[in-house]
Amino acid sequence: MRLTAFTDISLRIVMRLAVADEAELPTTRSVAEALAVPYTHAAKAVARLGELGLVETRRGRGGGLRLTEAGHRASVGGIVRALEGAGDVVGCEDDPPCPLRAACRLRAALREAQEAFFASLDPVTVDSLVASPTGPVLLSLTLPGLAVR
């Protein structure tokens, strides 16, 4: 299964925020630049992650992004489910619709495989993703406007 670019960007943002220094909160722009993703895509991802209660945004002086406690403990499987949605893996109802859709077993098999994929990510938490060696690499990414650690 291949994740959407939106989910990929969202997971990278969550991982970067998991190792961020609470004293110097990164901005959406600085995280987008550090992760080499377009600002507009990062902004949409941050907004969705905020809706999910994983990221807190603060405006103004001293503002920025912070991963919430729920974000640190979040299951990667749960995050991916929330971002990818429960849609079908194949486009049975596309235009034109698949002529096999009324008697096909493929759709159910693919849904089952998709759920198995998500379930395999359920025990993985955001904090476990940023354990060494990943955390130090994430910290080495330069966040424009912030001091290099």
Phi and psi in radians as a Rosetta constraint file:
Dihedral C 1 N 2 CA 2 C 2 CIRCULARHARMONIC -1.967 0.35
Dihedral N 2 CA 2 C 2 N 3 CIRCULARHARMONIC 2.254 0.35
Dihedral C 2 N 3 CA 3 C 3 CIRCULARHARMONIC -1.362 0.35
Dihedral N 3 CA 3 C 3 N 4 CIRCULARHARMONIC 2.684 0.35
Dihedral C 3 N 4 CA 4 C 4 CIRCULARHARMONIC -1.230 0.35
Dihedral N 4 CA 4 C 4 N 5 CIRCULARHARMONIC 2.767 0.35
Dihedral C 4 N 5 CA 5 C 5 CIRCULARHARMONIC -1.049 0.35
Dihedral N 5 CA 5 C 5 N 6 CIRCULARHARMONIC -0.606 0.35
Dihedral C 5 N 6 CA 6 C 6 CIRCULARHARMONIC -1.064 0.35
Dihedral N 6 CA 6 C 6 N 7 CIRCULARHARMONIC -0.786 0.35
Dihedral C 6 N 7 CA 7 C 7 CIRCULARHARMONIC -1.152 0.35
Dihedral N 7 CA 7 C 7 N 8 CIRCULARHARMONIC -0.735 0.35
Dihedral C 7 N 8 CA 8 C 8 CIRCULARHARMONIC -1.027 0.35
Dihedral N 8 CA 8 C 8 N 9 CIRCULARHARMONIC -0.856 0.35
Dihedral C 8 N 9 CA 9 C 9 CIRCULARHARMONIC -1.081 0.35
Dihedral N 9 CA 9 C 9 N 10 CIRCULARHARMONIC -0.758 0.35
Dihedral C 9 N 10 CA 10 C 10 CIRCULARHARMONIC -1.070 0.35
Dihedral N 10 CA 10 C 10 N 11 CIRCULARHARMONIC -0.763 0.35
Dihedral C 10 N 11 CA 11 C 11 CIRCULARHARMONIC -1.152 0.35
Dihedral N 11 CA 11 C 11 N 12 CIRCULARHARMONIC -0.685 0.35
Dihedral C 11 N 12 CA 12 C 12 CIRCULARHARMONIC -1.138 0.35
Dihedral N 12 CA 12 C 12 N 13 CIRCULARHARMONIC -0.668 0.35
Dihedral C 12 N 13 CA 13 C 13 CIRCULARHARMONIC -1.116 0.35
Dihedral N 13 CA 13 C 13 N 14 CIRCULARHARMONIC -0.805 0.35
Dihedral C 13 N 14 CA 14 C 14 CIRCULARHARMONIC -1.031 0.35
Dihedral N 14 CA 14 C 14 N 15 CIRCULARHARMONIC -0.763 0.35
Dihedral C 14 N 15 CA 15 C 15 CIRCULARHARMONIC -1.109 0.35
Dihedral N 15 CA 15 C 15 N 16 CIRCULARHARMONIC -0.744 0.35
Dihedral C 15 N 16 CA 16 C 16 CIRCULARHARMONIC -1.135 0.35
Dihedral N 16 CA 16 C 16 N 17 CIRCULARHARMONIC -0.711 0.35
Dihedral C 16 N 17 CA 17 C 17 CIRCULARHARMONIC -1.213 0.35
Dihedral N 17 CA 17 C 17 N 18 CIRCULARHARMONIC -0.463 0.35
Dihedral C 17 N 18 CA 18 C 18 CIRCULARHARMONIC -1.134 0.35
Dihedral N 18 CA 18 C 18 N 19 CIRCULARHARMONIC -0.398 0.35
Dihedral C 18 N 19 CA 19 C 19 CIRCULARHARMONIC -1.938 0.35
Dihedral N 19 CA 19 C 19 N 20 CIRCULARHARMONIC 0.115 0.35
Dihedral C 19 N 20 CA 20 C 20 CIRCULARHARMONIC -1.204 0.35
Dihedral N 20 CA 20 C 20 N 21 CIRCULARHARMONIC 2.571 0.35
Dihedral C 20 N 21 CA 21 C 21 CIRCULARHARMONIC -1.331 0.35
Dihedral N 21 CA 21 C 21 N 22 CIRCULARHARMONIC 2.111 0.35
Dihedral C 21 N 22 CA 22 C 22 CIRCULARHARMONIC -1.052 0.35
Dihedral N 22 CA 22 C 22 N 23 CIRCULARHARMONIC -0.425 0.35
Dihedral C 22 N 23 CA 23 C 23 CIRCULARHARMONIC -1.311 0.35
Dihedral N 23 CA 23 C 23 N 24 CIRCULARHARMONIC -0.440 0.35
Dihedral C 23 N 24 CA 24 C 24 CIRCULARHARMONIC -2.297 0.35
Dihedral N 24 CA 24 C 24 N 25 CIRCULARHARMONIC 1.489 0.35
Dihedral C 24 N 25 CA 25 C 25 CIRCULARHARMONIC -1.187 0.35
Dihedral N 25 CA 25 C 25 N 26 CIRCULARHARMONIC 2.270 0.35
Dihedral C 25 N 26 CA 26 C 26 CIRCULARHARMONIC -1.280 0.35
Dihedral N 26 CA 26 C 26 N 27 CIRCULARHARMONIC 2.715 0.35
Dihedral C 26 N 27 CA 27 C 27 CIRCULARHARMONIC -1.677 0.35
Dihedral N 27 CA 27 C 27 N 28 CIRCULARHARMONIC 2.902 0.35
Dihedral C 27 N 28 CA 28 C 28 CIRCULARHARMONIC -1.036 0.35
Dihedral N 28 CA 28 C 28 N 29 CIRCULARHARMONIC -0.747 0.35
Dihedral C 28 N 29 CA 29 C 29 CIRCULARHARMONIC -1.093 0.35
Dihedral N 29 CA 29 C 29 N 30 CIRCULARHARMONIC -0.781 0.35
Dihedral C 29 N 30 CA 30 C 30 CIRCULARHARMONIC -1.171 0.35
Dihedral N 30 CA 30 C 30 N 31 CIRCULARHARMONIC -0.649 0.35
Dihedral C 30 N 31 CA 31 C 31 CIRCULARHARMONIC -1.188 0.35
Dihedral N 31 CA 31 C 31 N 32 CIRCULARHARMONIC -0.732 0.35
Dihedral C 31 N 32 CA 32 C 32 CIRCULARHARMONIC -1.041 0.35
Dihedral N 32 CA 32 C 32 N 33 CIRCULARHARMONIC -0.770 0.35
Dihedral C 32 N 33 CA 33 C 33 CIRCULARHARMONIC -1.157 0.35
Dihedral N 33 CA 33 C 33 N 34 CIRCULARHARMONIC -0.755 0.35
Dihedral C 33 N 34 CA 34 C 34 CIRCULARHARMONIC -1.113 0.35
Dihedral N 34 CA 34 C 34 N 35 CIRCULARHARMONIC -0.620 0.35
Dihedral C 34 N 35 CA 35 C 35 CIRCULARHARMONIC -1.604 0.35
Dihedral N 35 CA 35 C 35 N 36 CIRCULARHARMONIC 0.001 0.35
Dihedral C 35 N 36 CA 36 C 36 CIRCULARHARMONIC 1.026 0.35
Dihedral N 36 CA 36 C 36 N 37 CIRCULARHARMONIC 0.835 0.35
Dihedral C 36 N 37 CA 37 C 37 CIRCULARHARMONIC -2.182 0.35
Dihedral N 37 CA 37 C 37 N 38 CIRCULARHARMONIC 2.654 0.35
Dihedral C 37 N 38 CA 38 C 38 CIRCULARHARMONIC -1.058 0.35
Dihedral N 38 CA 38 C 38 N 39 CIRCULARHARMONIC 2.459 0.35
Dihedral C 38 N 39 CA 39 C 39 CIRCULARHARMONIC -0.988 0.35
Dihedral N 39 CA 39 C 39 N 40 CIRCULARHARMONIC -0.750 0.35
Dihedral C 39 N 40 CA 40 C 40 CIRCULARHARMONIC -1.092 0.35
Dihedral N 40 CA 40 C 40 N 41 CIRCULARHARMONIC -0.657 0.35
Dihedral C 40 N 41 CA 41 C 41 CIRCULARHARMONIC -1.189 0.35
Dihedral N 41 CA 41 C 41 N 42 CIRCULARHARMONIC -0.749 0.35
Dihedral C 41 N 42 CA 42 C 42 CIRCULARHARMONIC -1.098 0.35
Dihedral N 42 CA 42 C 42 N 43 CIRCULARHARMONIC -0.717 0.35
Dihedral C 42 N 43 CA 43 C 43 CIRCULARHARMONIC -1.090 0.35
Dihedral N 43 CA 43 C 43 N 44 CIRCULARHARMONIC -0.722 0.35
Dihedral C 43 N 44 CA 44 C 44 CIRCULARHARMONIC -1.144 0.35
Dihedral N 44 CA 44 C 44 N 45 CIRCULARHARMONIC -0.703 0.35
Dihedral C 44 N 45 CA 45 C 45 CIRCULARHARMONIC -1.144 0.35
Dihedral N 45 CA 45 C 45 N 46 CIRCULARHARMONIC -0.766 0.35
Dihedral C 45 N 46 CA 46 C 46 CIRCULARHARMONIC -1.079 0.35
Dihedral N 46 CA 46 C 46 N 47 CIRCULARHARMONIC -0.712 0.35
Dihedral C 46 N 47 CA 47 C 47 CIRCULARHARMONIC -1.076 0.35
Dihedral N 47 CA 47 C 47 N 48 CIRCULARHARMONIC -0.778 0.35
Dihedral C 47 N 48 CA 48 C 48 CIRCULARHARMONIC -1.179 0.35
Dihedral N 48 CA 48 C 48 N 49 CIRCULARHARMONIC -0.719 0.35
Dihedral C 48 N 49 CA 49 C 49 CIRCULARHARMONIC -1.110 0.35
Dihedral N 49 CA 49 C 49 N 50 CIRCULARHARMONIC -0.583 0.35
Dihedral C 49 N 50 CA 50 C 50 CIRCULARHARMONIC -1.152 0.35
Dihedral N 50 CA 50 C 50 N 51 CIRCULARHARMONIC -0.742 0.35
Dihedral C 50 N 51 CA 51 C 51 CIRCULARHARMONIC -1.055 0.35
Dihedral N 51 CA 51 C 51 N 52 CIRCULARHARMONIC -0.593 0.35
Dihedral C 51 N 52 CA 52 C 52 CIRCULARHARMONIC -1.393 0.35
Dihedral N 52 CA 52 C 52 N 53 CIRCULARHARMONIC -0.093 0.35
Dihedral C 52 N 53 CA 53 C 53 CIRCULARHARMONIC 1.386 0.35
Dihedral N 53 CA 53 C 53 N 54 CIRCULARHARMONIC 0.308 0.35
Dihedral C 53 N 54 CA 54 C 54 CIRCULARHARMONIC -1.654 0.35
Dihedral N 54 CA 54 C 54 N 55 CIRCULARHARMONIC -0.503 0.35
Dihedral C 54 N 55 CA 55 C 55 CIRCULARHARMONIC -2.208 0.35
Dihedral N 55 CA 55 C 55 N 56 CIRCULARHARMONIC 2.387 0.35
Dihedral C 55 N 56 CA 56 C 56 CIRCULARHARMONIC -1.876 0.35
Dihedral N 56 CA 56 C 56 N 57 CIRCULARHARMONIC 2.336 0.35
Dihedral C 56 N 57 CA 57 C 57 CIRCULARHARMONIC -1.970 0.35
Dihedral N 57 CA 57 C 57 N 58 CIRCULARHARMONIC 2.415 0.35
Dihedral C 57 N 58 CA 58 C 58 CIRCULARHARMONIC -2.163 0.35
Dihedral N 58 CA 58 C 58 N 59 CIRCULARHARMONIC 2.293 0.35
Dihedral C 58 N 59 CA 59 C 59 CIRCULARHARMONIC -1.655 0.35
Dihedral N 59 CA 59 C 59 N 60 CIRCULARHARMONIC 2.822 0.35
Dihedral C 59 N 60 CA 60 C 60 CIRCULARHARMONIC 1.437 0.35
Dihedral N 60 CA 60 C 60 N 61 CIRCULARHARMONIC -2.961 0.35
Dihedral C 60 N 61 CA 61 C 61 CIRCULARHARMONIC -1.031 0.35
Dihedral N 61 CA 61 C 61 N 62 CIRCULARHARMONIC 2.282 0.35
Dihedral C 61 N 62 CA 62 C 62 CIRCULARHARMONIC 1.368 0.35
Dihedral N 62 CA 62 C 62 N 63 CIRCULARHARMONIC 0.135 0.35
Dihedral C 62 N 63 CA 63 C 63 CIRCULARHARMONIC -1.456 0.35
Dihedral N 63 CA 63 C 63 N 64 CIRCULARHARMONIC -3.088 0.35
Dihedral C 63 N 64 CA 64 C 64 CIRCULARHARMONIC 2.578 0.35
Dihedral N 64 CA 64 C 64 N 65 CIRCULARHARMONIC -2.764 0.35
Dihedral C 64 N 65 CA 65 C 65 CIRCULARHARMONIC -1.954 0.35
Dihedral N 65 CA 65 C 65 N 66 CIRCULARHARMONIC 2.495 0.35
Dihedral C 65 N 66 CA 66 C 66 CIRCULARHARMONIC -2.485 0.35
Dihedral N 66 CA 66 C 66 N 67 CIRCULARHARMONIC 2.360 0.35
Dihedral C 66 N 67 CA 67 C 67 CIRCULARHARMONIC -1.340 0.35
Dihedral N 67 CA 67 C 67 N 68 CIRCULARHARMONIC 2.270 0.35
Dihedral C 67 N 68 CA 68 C 68 CIRCULARHARMONIC -1.321 0.35
Dihedral N 68 CA 68 C 68 N 69 CIRCULARHARMONIC 2.947 0.35
Dihedral C 68 N 69 CA 69 C 69 CIRCULARHARMONIC -1.033 0.35
Dihedral N 69 CA 69 C 69 N 70 CIRCULARHARMONIC -0.722 0.35
Dihedral C 69 N 70 CA 70 C 70 CIRCULARHARMONIC -1.071 0.35
Dihedral N 70 CA 70 C 70 N 71 CIRCULARHARMONIC -0.612 0.35
Dihedral C 70 N 71 CA 71 C 71 CIRCULARHARMONIC -1.140 0.35
Dihedral N 71 CA 71 C 71 N 72 CIRCULARHARMONIC -0.714 0.35
Dihedral C 71 N 72 CA 72 C 72 CIRCULARHARMONIC -1.107 0.35
Dihedral N 72 CA 72 C 72 N 73 CIRCULARHARMONIC -0.666 0.35
Dihedral C 72 N 73 CA 73 C 73 CIRCULARHARMONIC -1.572 0.35
Dihedral N 73 CA 73 C 73 N 74 CIRCULARHARMONIC -0.127 0.35
Dihedral C 73 N 74 CA 74 C 74 CIRCULARHARMONIC -1.050 0.35
Dihedral N 74 CA 74 C 74 N 75 CIRCULARHARMONIC 2.485 0.35
Dihedral C 74 N 75 CA 75 C 75 CIRCULARHARMONIC -1.348 0.35
Dihedral N 75 CA 75 C 75 N 76 CIRCULARHARMONIC 2.321 0.35
Dihedral C 75 N 76 CA 76 C 76 CIRCULARHARMONIC -1.110 0.35
Dihedral N 76 CA 76 C 76 N 77 CIRCULARHARMONIC -0.628 0.35
Dihedral C 76 N 77 CA 77 C 77 CIRCULARHARMONIC -1.045 0.35
Dihedral N 77 CA 77 C 77 N 78 CIRCULARHARMONIC -0.752 0.35
Dihedral C 77 N 78 CA 78 C 78 CIRCULARHARMONIC -1.135 0.35
Dihedral N 78 CA 78 C 78 N 79 CIRCULARHARMONIC -0.704 0.35
Dihedral C 78 N 79 CA 79 C 79 CIRCULARHARMONIC -1.115 0.35
Dihedral N 79 CA 79 C 79 N 80 CIRCULARHARMONIC -0.818 0.35
Dihedral C 79 N 80 CA 80 C 80 CIRCULARHARMONIC -1.113 0.35
Dihedral N 80 CA 80 C 80 N 81 CIRCULARHARMONIC -0.733 0.35
Dihedral C 80 N 81 CA 81 C 81 CIRCULARHARMONIC -1.008 0.35
Dihedral N 81 CA 81 C 81 N 82 CIRCULARHARMONIC -0.800 0.35
Dihedral C 81 N 82 CA 82 C 82 CIRCULARHARMONIC -1.133 0.35
Dihedral N 82 CA 82 C 82 N 83 CIRCULARHARMONIC -0.655 0.35
Dihedral C 82 N 83 CA 83 C 83 CIRCULARHARMONIC -1.431 0.35
Dihedral N 83 CA 83 C 83 N 84 CIRCULARHARMONIC -0.636 0.35
Dihedral C 83 N 84 CA 84 C 84 CIRCULARHARMONIC -1.431 0.35
Dihedral N 84 CA 84 C 84 N 85 CIRCULARHARMONIC -0.471 0.35
Dihedral C 84 N 85 CA 85 C 85 CIRCULARHARMONIC 1.389 0.35
Dihedral N 85 CA 85 C 85 N 86 CIRCULARHARMONIC 3.096 0.35
Dihedral C 85 N 86 CA 86 C 86 CIRCULARHARMONIC -1.729 0.35
Dihedral N 86 CA 86 C 86 N 87 CIRCULARHARMONIC 0.345 0.35
Dihedral C 86 N 87 CA 87 C 87 CIRCULARHARMONIC -1.149 0.35
Dihedral N 87 CA 87 C 87 N 88 CIRCULARHARMONIC 2.853 0.35
Dihedral C 87 N 88 CA 88 C 88 CIRCULARHARMONIC -1.239 0.35
Dihedral N 88 CA 88 C 88 N 89 CIRCULARHARMONIC 2.609 0.35
Dihedral C 88 N 89 CA 89 C 89 CIRCULARHARMONIC -1.270 0.35
Dihedral N 89 CA 89 C 89 N 90 CIRCULARHARMONIC -0.571 0.35
Dihedral C 89 N 90 CA 90 C 90 CIRCULARHARMONIC -1.993 0.35
Dihedral N 90 CA 90 C 90 N 91 CIRCULARHARMONIC 2.733 0.35
Dihedral C 90 N 91 CA 91 C 91 CIRCULARHARMONIC -1.637 0.35
Dihedral N 91 CA 91 C 91 N 92 CIRCULARHARMONIC 1.186 0.35
Dihedral C 91 N 92 CA 92 C 92 CIRCULARHARMONIC -1.089 0.35
Dihedral N 92 CA 92 C 92 N 93 CIRCULARHARMONIC -0.532 0.35
Dihedral C 92 N 93 CA 93 C 93 CIRCULARHARMONIC -1.796 0.35
Dihedral N 93 CA 93 C 93 N 94 CIRCULARHARMONIC 0.245 0.35
Dihedral C 93 N 94 CA 94 C 94 CIRCULARHARMONIC -1.081 0.35
Dihedral N 94 CA 94 C 94 N 95 CIRCULARHARMONIC 3.065 0.35
Dihedral C 94 N 95 CA 95 C 95 CIRCULARHARMONIC -1.847 0.35
Dihedral N 95 CA 95 C 95 N 96 CIRCULARHARMONIC 1.952 0.35
Dihedral C 95 N 96 CA 96 C 96 CIRCULARHARMONIC -1.386 0.35
Dihedral N 96 CA 96 C 96 N 97 CIRCULARHARMONIC 2.653 0.35
Dihedral C 96 N 97 CA 97 C 97 CIRCULARHARMONIC -1.201 0.35
Dihedral N 97 CA 97 C 97 N 98 CIRCULARHARMONIC 2.719 0.35
Dihedral C 97 N 98 CA 98 C 98 CIRCULARHARMONIC -1.164 0.35
Dihedral N 98 CA 98 C 98 N 99 CIRCULARHARMONIC 2.270 0.35
Dihedral C 98 N 99 CA 99 C 99 CIRCULARHARMONIC -1.207 0.35
Dihedral N 99 CA 99 C 99 N 100 CIRCULARHARMONIC -0.216 0.35
Dihedral C 99 N 100 CA 100 C 100 CIRCULARHARMONIC -1.614 0.35
Dihedral N 100 CA 100 C 100 N 101 CIRCULARHARMONIC -0.077 0.35
Dihedral C 100 N 101 CA 101 C 101 CIRCULARHARMONIC -0.998 0.35
Dihedral N 101 CA 101 C 101 N 102 CIRCULARHARMONIC -0.513 0.35
Dihedral C 101 N 102 CA 102 C 102 CIRCULARHARMONIC -1.289 0.35
Dihedral N 102 CA 102 C 102 N 103 CIRCULARHARMONIC -0.444 0.35
Dihedral C 102 N 103 CA 103 C 103 CIRCULARHARMONIC -2.252 0.35
Dihedral N 103 CA 103 C 103 N 104 CIRCULARHARMONIC 0.340 0.35
Dihedral C 103 N 104 CA 104 C 104 CIRCULARHARMONIC -1.590 0.35
Dihedral N 104 CA 104 C 104 N 105 CIRCULARHARMONIC 2.461 0.35
Dihedral C 104 N 105 CA 105 C 105 CIRCULARHARMONIC -1.778 0.35
Dihedral N 105 CA 105 C 105 N 106 CIRCULARHARMONIC -0.138 0.35
Dihedral C 105 N 106 CA 106 C 106 CIRCULARHARMONIC -1.118 0.35
Dihedral N 106 CA 106 C 106 N 107 CIRCULARHARMONIC -0.773 0.35
Dihedral C 106 N 107 CA 107 C 107 CIRCULARHARMONIC -0.979 0.35
Dihedral N 107 CA 107 C 107 N 108 CIRCULARHARMONIC -0.831 0.35
Dihedral C 107 N 108 CA 108 C 108 CIRCULARHARMONIC -1.139 0.35
Dihedral N 108 CA 108 C 108 N 109 CIRCULARHARMONIC -0.700 0.35
Dihedral C 108 N 109 CA 109 C 109 CIRCULARHARMONIC -1.120 0.35
Dihedral N 109 CA 109 C 109 N 110 CIRCULARHARMONIC -0.703 0.35
Dihedral C 109 N 110 CA 110 C 110 CIRCULARHARMONIC -1.230 0.35
Dihedral N 110 CA 110 C 110 N 111 CIRCULARHARMONIC -0.641 0.35
Dihedral C 110 N 111 CA 111 C 111 CIRCULARHARMONIC -1.075 0.35
Dihedral N 111 CA 111 C 111 N 112 CIRCULARHARMONIC -0.739 0.35
Dihedral C 111 N 112 CA 112 C 112 CIRCULARHARMONIC -1.112 0.35
Dihedral N 112 CA 112 C 112 N 113 CIRCULARHARMONIC -0.729 0.35
Dihedral C 112 N 113 CA 113 C 113 CIRCULARHARMONIC -1.149 0.35
Dihedral N 113 CA 113 C 113 N 114 CIRCULARHARMONIC -0.679 0.35
Dihedral C 113 N 114 CA 114 C 114 CIRCULARHARMONIC -1.091 0.35
Dihedral N 114 CA 114 C 114 N 115 CIRCULARHARMONIC -0.775 0.35
Dihedral C 114 N 115 CA 115 C 115 CIRCULARHARMONIC -1.143 0.35
Dihedral N 115 CA 115 C 115 N 116 CIRCULARHARMONIC -0.632 0.35
Dihedral C 115 N 116 CA 116 C 116 CIRCULARHARMONIC -1.119 0.35
Dihedral N 116 CA 116 C 116 N 117 CIRCULARHARMONIC -0.675 0.35
Dihedral C 116 N 117 CA 117 C 117 CIRCULARHARMONIC -1.067 0.35
Dihedral N 117 CA 117 C 117 N 118 CIRCULARHARMONIC -0.886 0.35
Dihedral C 117 N 118 CA 118 C 118 CIRCULARHARMONIC -1.050 0.35
Dihedral N 118 CA 118 C 118 N 119 CIRCULARHARMONIC -0.773 0.35
Dihedral C 118 N 119 CA 119 C 119 CIRCULARHARMONIC -1.077 0.35
Dihedral N 119 CA 119 C 119 N 120 CIRCULARHARMONIC -0.570 0.35
Dihedral C 119 N 120 CA 120 C 120 CIRCULARHARMONIC -1.202 0.35
Dihedral N 120 CA 120 C 120 N 121 CIRCULARHARMONIC -0.353 0.35
Dihedral C 120 N 121 CA 121 C 121 CIRCULARHARMONIC -1.619 0.35
Dihedral N 121 CA 121 C 121 N 122 CIRCULARHARMONIC -0.195 0.35
Dihedral C 121 N 122 CA 122 C 122 CIRCULARHARMONIC -1.005 0.35
Dihedral N 122 CA 122 C 122 N 123 CIRCULARHARMONIC -0.734 0.35
Dihedral C 122 N 123 CA 123 C 123 CIRCULARHARMONIC -1.305 0.35
Dihedral N 123 CA 123 C 123 N 124 CIRCULARHARMONIC -0.190 0.35
Dihedral C 123 N 124 CA 124 C 124 CIRCULARHARMONIC -1.492 0.35
Dihedral N 124 CA 124 C 124 N 125 CIRCULARHARMONIC 2.186 0.35
Dihedral C 124 N 125 CA 125 C 125 CIRCULARHARMONIC -1.814 0.35
Dihedral N 125 CA 125 C 125 N 126 CIRCULARHARMONIC 2.851 0.35
Dihedral C 125 N 126 CA 126 C 126 CIRCULARHARMONIC -1.031 0.35
Dihedral N 126 CA 126 C 126 N 127 CIRCULARHARMONIC -0.793 0.35
Dihedral C 126 N 127 CA 127 C 127 CIRCULARHARMONIC -1.044 0.35
Dihedral N 127 CA 127 C 127 N 128 CIRCULARHARMONIC -0.647 0.35
Dihedral C 127 N 128 CA 128 C 128 CIRCULARHARMONIC -1.216 0.35
Dihedral N 128 CA 128 C 128 N 129 CIRCULARHARMONIC -0.480 0.35
Dihedral C 128 N 129 CA 129 C 129 CIRCULARHARMONIC -1.176 0.35
Dihedral N 129 CA 129 C 129 N 130 CIRCULARHARMONIC -0.514 0.35
Dihedral C 129 N 130 CA 130 C 130 CIRCULARHARMONIC -1.731 0.35
Dihedral N 130 CA 130 C 130 N 131 CIRCULARHARMONIC 0.196 0.35
Dihedral C 130 N 131 CA 131 C 131 CIRCULARHARMONIC -1.157 0.35
Dihedral N 131 CA 131 C 131 N 132 CIRCULARHARMONIC 2.827 0.35
Dihedral C 131 N 132 CA 132 C 132 CIRCULARHARMONIC -0.990 0.35
Dihedral N 132 CA 132 C 132 N 133 CIRCULARHARMONIC 2.414 0.35
Dihedral C 132 N 133 CA 133 C 133 CIRCULARHARMONIC -1.617 0.35
Dihedral N 133 CA 133 C 133 N 134 CIRCULARHARMONIC -0.036 0.35
Dihedral C 133 N 134 CA 134 C 134 CIRCULARHARMONIC -1.211 0.35
Dihedral N 134 CA 134 C 134 N 135 CIRCULARHARMONIC -0.776 0.35
Dihedral C 134 N 135 CA 135 C 135 CIRCULARHARMONIC -0.937 0.35
Dihedral N 135 CA 135 C 135 N 136 CIRCULARHARMONIC -0.893 0.35
Dihedral C 135 N 136 CA 136 C 136 CIRCULARHARMONIC -1.060 0.35
Dihedral N 136 CA 136 C 136 N 137 CIRCULARHARMONIC -0.599 0.35
Dihedral C 136 N 137 CA 137 C 137 CIRCULARHARMONIC -1.176 0.35
Dihedral N 137 CA 137 C 137 N 138 CIRCULARHARMONIC -0.750 0.35
Dihedral C 137 N 138 CA 138 C 138 CIRCULARHARMONIC -1.064 0.35
Dihedral N 138 CA 138 C 138 N 139 CIRCULARHARMONIC -0.696 0.35
Dihedral C 138 N 139 CA 139 C 139 CIRCULARHARMONIC -1.176 0.35
Dihedral N 139 CA 139 C 139 N 140 CIRCULARHARMONIC -0.465 0.35
Dihedral C 139 N 140 CA 140 C 140 CIRCULARHARMONIC -1.355 0.35
Dihedral N 140 CA 140 C 140 N 141 CIRCULARHARMONIC -0.247 0.35
Dihedral C 140 N 141 CA 141 C 141 CIRCULARHARMONIC -1.178 0.35
Dihedral N 141 CA 141 C 141 N 142 CIRCULARHARMONIC 2.237 0.35
Dihedral C 141 N 142 CA 142 C 142 CIRCULARHARMONIC -1.286 0.35
Dihedral N 142 CA 142 C 142 N 143 CIRCULARHARMONIC 2.221 0.35
Dihedral C 142 N 143 CA 143 C 143 CIRCULARHARMONIC -1.783 0.35
Dihedral N 143 CA 143 C 143 N 144 CIRCULARHARMONIC 1.867 0.35
Dihedral C 143 N 144 CA 144 C 144 CIRCULARHARMONIC -0.913 0.35
Dihedral N 144 CA 144 C 144 N 145 CIRCULARHARMONIC 2.369 0.35
Dihedral C 144 N 145 CA 145 C 145 CIRCULARHARMONIC 1.539 0.35
Dihedral N 145 CA 145 C 145 N 146 CIRCULARHARMONIC -0.140 0.35
Dihedral C 145 N 146 CA 146 C 146 CIRCULARHARMONIC -2.016 0.35
Dihedral N 146 CA 146 C 146 N 147 CIRCULARHARMONIC 2.667 0.35
Dihedral C 146 N 147 CA 147 C 147 CIRCULARHARMONIC -1.155 0.35
Dihedral N 147 CA 147 C 147 N 148 CIRCULARHARMONIC 2.463 0.35
Dihedral C 147 N 148 CA 148 C 148 CIRCULARHARMONIC -1.302 0.35
Dihedral N 148 CA 148 C 148 N 149 CIRCULARHARMONIC 2.309 0.35
